[in-house]
Each structure stands twice: as structure tokens, then as C-alpha cells.
Amino acid sequence: MRRIQPLQSFDQIKLLADPRRMKILCLLMAEDATLTQLARALKHSPAWVRHHILALESAGLVQPAGVLVSGKVTEKYYRAAAGAFILQETILPKSKKPAILFSGSDDLSLNGIALHLAKHVTLLNFPVGSLDGLVNLRQGLCQVSGSHLLDENGEYNTPFIRHLFPDRDIELVTLAHRTQGWMLAPGNPLQLRGIEDLTREDVRFVNRNPGSGTRVWIDAQLRKAGIASELIRGYDHEVTTHNEAAALIRAGKADISLGLQAAASAHGLGFIPLFEERYDLALMREHEREILPVLDYIQTEDFRRSLATLTGYNAAHSGEQIPLEEKP
């Protein structure tokens, strides 16, 4: 089985911005070929192909794969260095301040943290959901991730960390506890009460993106209740943040969604509380020094006061480190 190789060098990415070199690489990913064979496929001369092959070879994208001897003529075979390539390049602001890349679950306190630290660091947010955020952390696409994944045994985040990072030194720190529940139109005109109401024909649901902690909880509850997602009007209507879901309900484009009490309050919605969850920050210990401004700030009284302005947030355990060892 051939492997997939990430492209992390700007020089590699720059080379493949040329569509001619990209086409040569794609052909060589499919099968080994000589300069003559490539020239025939591309309708160019072997000398033209050789120029681009040398550039791709010097960048580590193409490699020799043997020789073809035909009479007095000897030709080299070439192949791509991998079966496929993944582009991984983040374009960062050019500044004296260090940039911290955050990827994970949406949280309403992140903007306040970014504003408070703006003089010292640039905090950049890529909200993709809890699970994809941890995958991005594993792949080196961010330095810190936010997660609120609940496993079937009622434990937050740690089982997923142990599974995804068995060979890495990970630090898990609580940002806050948050109240989640049903966000509804003001006054709850449809008299919605529980998950069974999602199957009503007059109810329009708005869902969260797959991999988000909120979506994981919804799907688990549907399985427990024996409710097929096909019965829910709007199950496939997905948004990536709590505020997006709340805004759709406020605009009359949806009737109900699972979300943060703080988002419901900010948009003037009705709210039925369901549970309090733990939202943690995950980081590689090797990046702890870079993330230190964030870790220091979330332990301050100033941060706790800012969380107090968000309805349904609890800062009692903010800044506490979560042990990752399995319970005996």
C-alpha cells in the first residue's frame, strides 16, 4: 500500500502551483514512466519534461524507479515519492508577535481571550468541531485545540485524547464548564420539551457539524431514544457554531437547536437546560511555552470575571489540569 505524504514545504507548494508540474506528478502517482512516455502523454518534448522532472526530483516529490534498456538506448523510469499528497500550509500574519493557532470546538470566550492577549500574541481561530480539532492538533495544524467530547461512560475528552495521542505528551486544561440545552424561539410557542419533539412535522431543527461535541451528544441521545435521523426535519441542516444556530432561530428560519445557554441568551431566545459539560484545551507539552500566555490568563480573576458575563458559564475549575491516566 502506497502512503500519503503531507506537503509542508513552501518550495514544494510553489512548484506544484505550476499546472504542468502538477500534471506530471499526477501521472507519476498513477504509474512509473520514462521521459519519453511522459512526453508522449503530455504532447511535449522529452527535454521539456526533463526540465520539470529535475525540479520535482530536487524537491523530493519525484524519484528514480529503475531503468529501461532498449537496444543501445537506456531510459530512466520515474515515480512520485508518494501515492498521494496532502497540502498542509498555513499562511500567517507577518508580525513580531507570535501567532497561536487554535482549532476545535466553538466557544464564546475565545474572542475575549484573543482581545485580552492581543498586545502579546495573535490568537487565530479555526472552528471545526471537537473531534476534527484534535485531529488537527495530531497533524500539527494547530498548537491548541478545544474539546467537549463525552464518551459512552460519561467521561469528557480524556478517552479521546488517550486514543488519538497514545505516543504523545499531551496536556489537558479546563477552560470552563458550560450549560447546554435546547435553544428555542422566545416564549417557546411550539411548546417543545424534549428530543422526541424533533420528529414533529411542524418542527424545524438546525444541527451542528459532524465531529462537534454537540453533534456527538445529539446523535448519542437519538440512538438511546431509538429515533432515526431521517424522521427529523432539518437534521441535515448543519452550522458550525452555537451563534449561527441561535441566529437562525431568532430569524424564524428554525425552531430548535442544541446549544449553549450563553448563545441563547445573547440572541434573546428561550432555553431549556439539559446538562453542564466540561470544555478543555488540549496541547502538546512541547508547545506549552508558546501557549503559556493563554494558560496563565485563564487562571486569573480577570478571566473569571469575563466568564461571569456569559450566561451558563462556570469558571470554578478554569485553569485546572486534567490527569490523562486511565482510572484503575
N, C-alpha and C positions, 0 to 999 in steps of 0.2 A: 504493500500500500504506500503510495507516494504521499509526502507530507505537504501541509500548507505552511508557507513561510510569511511572517509579517514583514512589511516594508517599513523600517524605522529610520532609514537614512534619507535625508533630503536629496542627496545626489541621486539615489535610486528613483525617488519620486519624480525628480526633474527629468531624468532620462525617459521615463515612461509617459511623460506629458507629450512626447513626440509620438503621434499615432503610428508612424512607420515602425518604430521600435516596439511599440505595444503589439502591433500585428505580428512581428517576428517572434516575440516572446510567446504569444498565444499559440502560434503554430508549433513552437518547440515544446510547449506544455502538452500538446496533443500527441506528438511523436518526434523521435530524433530525426534530424535531417542534415544534409550537406549544404554547402553554399549553393551548389548547382540546383539542388531540389528546391531550396528556398527561393532562388532567383526565378525559377520556372513558376512557382506558385504566386509570386508577387509581381511577375512580369517586369523584372529589373535585371540588371547585370550582376554576376557573382561579385564583382568588385564593389558594387554599391552595397550589396548585402554584407560583404566582409567588413566594410567600414562600420556598420551598425552593430554587427556581431562583436567586434572588438570592444566597442563601448559598453555593450551589455555584459561582456565577459569581465571587463575590468571592474564593473560594479557588483560582481558576484551574482548576477541574475542568470547567466548562461555559462555552461561548462562543456569541455570536450567530452565526447561519448564514444570514442573509438575512431577507426579509420575504414575507408572503403578503397580497395585496390582493384582497379580495372585496367588490365594491360600495364602500360607504363604510367598510368595516371593514378595518383593517390589523393584521396579527398578525406578531410576530417568530417566526422559526424558531430553535431552539437545537440545539446538538450537543455531545457530550462532547469535551473537549480532546484526547482520545487514543482509539485503538481499543480499548485495554485498559489496566489499571493494575496495577502490582505493588506490594504493600505492603512497604516496607523501613523498619522502625523497631526499633531495639534498645533495650530498657529496661535501663538501667544503674543500679548502686547509687549512692545519693546519699552522697558521701563527699568529704573533702578530698584523698584520694589519687586520682591519675589511674588510669583503667582502661585496660588494654591488651587488645584483643580478638584472640585467636588462633583461626584456623580452618585446618584442614588435616589432615594425616596424624597418626594416633595415635602418641605417643611416650612411653615410660615415664619420661623425665627431666623432663617438663613439671611434674609435681606438685612435684618437688624445687625447681625454679626458682621456681615460684609461692610456695612456703613461704619460700624464702630472701629473696625480694623483697617479702614481704607487708607489711613496715613502710613501704615506699615507694610501691608500686604494687599494684593488683589485677589479676592476670593471669587472664583468663577464657577458657576453652577450649570451642570448638565443633568437635568432631572429625567431619569429613565426608569425609575422604579427600584425597589429594594434589591431584587434579585439581579437585574442587569447591572446595577451599580456595583455589587460585589464582584460580578464577572469582570467589569471594567477595572476594578482595583486589582484583581488577579492578573489581568493582562497588562498592567502598567499604564492604563489610560487615564488614571486619576491618582491622587495622593490620599484622598479620604473619601469614604462613602457613608451614606446614611441609610439605616435599615430598621424596619419594624416587622420582621417576618416571624409569624407564630407557627411553631410546628405542632404536630398532632398530639404531643404530650403537654402542650401548654407552656412551652419554653420559648422565649423570644431570642432570636438571632444566633445564639451560640451553636445550636446544632448545624445551622447552615454554614457558619464560619468554620467549624471543625471539618465539615465535608468538603468545602471548597479550598481550604488552606491547610491541608494536613502537614505540609512541609515548610510552612512559612511562619515567621514570628509575628503574630498579629496582636494588636491592642484594640480592645473594645471599651468604649467610654460612653456612658449615658449622657445624652443631650437633654432629654426631658421625658416626662410621662404626659400622654395626651389622651383626651377623651374623644372617642369616635362614636358615631351613631347615624341615625337616619336624618339627612337634611331634606326639608320639606318646604313647600310653599307656606308663606306666613298664614298662621291660623289653621293649617292642616285641613284645607277644605275637603279633601277626599277621604278624611278620617283613616289615614294609613297607620298601621300599628306594627306589623312585623313582616318577615321575609315572605310569608305566604301571600301577602298583598301584591307582591311584584308580578304575580301571574294574572292579575285582573286586567281585563281588556281596556279599561279606561285609565290605566296607569302607564306612564312613560318613564322608564328607568334610564339613567345615564351611568355607565360603568366606568371603571378605571382600567388602565392599560395592563396587559398580562405581565406578570412578574412583580407588580407593585404589591406591597404588603396588604393594602386594602383589598385588591383583587383576590389575593390568596385567601383572605378571610371570607370574602363573599362566596367564592367557589366551594370552600370547605363547608360553609353553612348550607349551601344548596344541596351538596351531597348528603349531609346529615338529614336534611328535610325531605330528600328524595324528589327534589324539584329539577326538572330538565330545563336547561338554559333556553331551549327553543320556545318554552312557554312564556318567556319574559320579553315583553315589548321594549326594545332598547338595549337588550343585553350586549349587542354588538356595537352600540354607540359608545365609543371609548374616548376618554380625555386623560391627560397625563398629570393634572394637578387638582387638588381639592378646590381651589378657587375657580377653575374652569367649570367644574361640576356645579358649584354653587351659583355661578353666574348664569348658567343655562336654566336652572330652576327659577332664579329671580326674574329672568326674561320670559318666563312662561313656556320655554321650549322643552322642559322636562318636569316631572312631578316629584321624583325621589332619587336620592343617591346616598351611598355610604360615604361619610366624610368627617372631617374634623369639626368639632363644636366651634372652634375659632373661626373657621371659614363660614359656617352657617351664620354666626353672629355678625361677622363683618358684612355680610350681604343681606342682613335683616330677615333671615329665614327662620322657619320653625325647626325644632330639633328634638329628637328622641334619643337620649344617651343609651349606649349599649355596653361599652366596655372602656377601660383605661388600658392603654398599651405603652410599652417601653420603646422609645426611639433612641437608637445607639449610633455612634460614629465608629467606623472601623478604619484602621490604618495599619500599614506595615510599620513595625517598630523602627525600621531603618529610616523611615521618613518622619519620625517623631519630632526631630529638631525643626523641620520645616513647618510642621503643623502646630508647634508649641504656642504661637500666638492665639490660635483658636482654643487649644486645650486650657491655656491659662485663663482666657476670658470667660469660658463657660463655668468657671468655678467662682467667679466674682459676684459680689452683691449687686453690682450694676446689671449683670446679665439676668439675675433672678428677678430684679425689678422689671426689666423689659419683658420677661416671660409672663409676669403677672398681668400685663396688659392684654395678653392673648387668652380669651375665654377657654377654659377647659385644659389649660396647661398647668403642670405641676413641676416645680423646679427643686423639690426636696432632695432629689438624688442626682442632680445635674453635676457632671464632672467626675462621678464615681466610676472607677474601673471595674469591669465585669470579668470575673475569672472564667477562663475558657476550658479548664479541665472538666472532664466528664464526672458527674456525680457518682459515687460508689453505689 
